[in-house]
């Protein structure tokens, strides 16, 4: 079971798991497993979810009724609830208090590349405990479970993403543990691999994510990043592993014209030539 360090001041909701593998995010919250805190056992309790059960159920119904299930571009092995021109996502904003930009409803280039790379190279995840950071739709975590990961936690700050991850995991017949919260402000969980798709589109966010990934490296956690060469990538820390043609959020016309990339995140002391996008 994936464990989280307990020596922090901010709590992150953790959905309880059922005997079948997982329970609906934001429904029933229990304490984290016990973790070591300066040599002592510590347990953190988590409060009620920010989105109540009736709203959570309404969001799930909305997604099921308005975001049709379809294969993902460049990763047809995975099916997702995906938004279209008539999905009416503005209605979610009217009902959900913490509603933000519905990034979870669309395809993002880094997530597409990372999912493709994992499915093509299952040895990356087989038998490993995986964190999908900034999970969105859950596509990367779903790919990891399909490729043979031991367990996947999918973390995002958006309450609607929790519902989407739950539904998308069910559509693909695999269990994923959704967690709502900003994991960059707490110590890394006990995992073997962190997968990061499309979190370098904003300067401040990129700095927080990079700081968190540095902590992961110190804990001997491997890291892979998927991104379409955005401006705030920490390029001097990246080793390019592969590129895949595909679309990116808000620009479906790029299919076949530009490549989304997969990188490993390397220690600062390691000599890595700054990555450059291919022509």
NORPE-V96037 format. One record per pair of residues at least 6 apart in sequence whose C-alpha atoms are under 6 Angstrom apart, sorted by sequence separation. I is the first residue (numbers start at 0). J is the second residue. D is the distance in Angstrom with one decimal. If there is no record, write none. Layout:
I|J|D, I|J|D
This chain:
16|22|5.2, 34|40|5.8, 92|98|5.3, 199|205|4.8, 34|41|5.6, 70|77|5.8, 246|253|5.2, 33|41|5.6, 70|78|4.5, 246|254|4.8, 33|42|5.0, 69|78|5.3, 131|140|5.5, 245|254|4.5, 14|24|5.3, 69|79|5.7, 245|255|5.9, 68|79|5.2, 244|255|5.0, 68|80|4.4, 15|28|5.6, 30|43|5.8, 67|80|5.3, 244|257|6.0, 14|28|5.1, 15|29|5.9, 30|44|4.5, 66|80|5.1, 67|81|6.0, 244|258|4.4, 30|45|5.9, 66|81|5.1, 243|258|5.1, 66|82|5.0, 242|258|5.6, 243|259|5.2, 242|259|5.5, 242|260|4.3, 134|153|5.4, 241|260|5.8, 66|86|6.0, 134|154|5.5, 241|261|5.3, 65|86|5.0, 127|148|5.1, 128|149|5.4, 130|151|5.8, 133|154|5.6, 134|155|5.6, 240|261|5.6, 82|104|5.3, 125|147|4.5, 126|148|4.9, 127|149|5.0, 128|150|4.9, 129|151|4.7, 130|152|4.9, 131|153|4.6, 132|154|5.2, 133|155|4.7, 240|262|5.2, 25|48|5.1, 81|104|5.3, 125|148|4.6, 126|149|4.5, 154|177|5.9, 156|179|5.1, 239|262|4.5, 81|105|6.0, 124|148|4.9, 151|175|5.5, 152|176|4.7, 153|177|4.8, 154|178|4.7, 155|179|5.2, 156|180|4.7, 238|262|5.3, 114|139|4.9, 121|146|4.9, 135|160|5.6, 152|177|5.8, 154|179|5.8, 155|180|5.9, 156|181|5.8, 237|262|5.8, 238|263|5.2, 26|52|5.8, 237|263|5.7, 136|163|5.8, 137|164|5.0, 237|264|4.9, 114|142|5.3, 118|146|5.6, 136|164|5.3, 183|211|5.2, 187|215|5.9, 192|220|5.5, 194|222|6.0, 196|224|5.8, 236|264|5.8, 237|265|5.9, 5|34|6.0, 110|139|6.0, 191|220|5.2, 192|221|4.7, 193|222|4.8, 194|223|5.1, 195|224|4.7, 196|225|4.6, 197|226|5.2, 202|231|5.9, 236|265|5.2, 4|34|5.7, 6|36|6.0, 192|222|5.7, 194|224|6.0, 103|135|4.0, 199|231|5.3, 227|259|4.2, 12|45|5.8, 103|136|4.4, 199|232|5.6, 226|259|5.9, 227|260|5.7, 226|260|5.4, 225|260|5.7, 225|261|4.5, 224|261|5.6, 224|262|5.1, 235|273|4.4, 223|262|5.7, 234|273|5.2, 223|263|4.6, 234|274|5.3, 74|115|5.9, 222|263|5.9, 222|264|5.5, 103|160|5.6, 129|190|5.7, 128|190|4.9, 128|191|5.2, 129|192|4.9, 130|193|4.8, 131|194|5.0, 132|195|5.3, 127|191|5.8, 129|193|5.8, 110|196|4.7, 109|196|5.0, 79|167|5.4, 109|197|5.1, 59|162|5.8, 113|225|5.1, 110|225|5.8, 109|225|3.9, 109|226|3.7, 109|227|5.7, 108|227|5.8, 112|243|5.8, 24|161|5.7, 108|246|5.7, 108|247|4.1, 107|247|4.7, 107|248|4.6, 106|248|5.6, 112|259|5.8, 113|261|6.0, 109|259|5.9, 108|259|5.6, 20|174|5.5, 13|178|5.1, 12|179|5.7, 11|180|5.0, 4|186|6.0, 3|188|4.2, 2|188|5.6, 2|189|5.2, 1|189|5.7
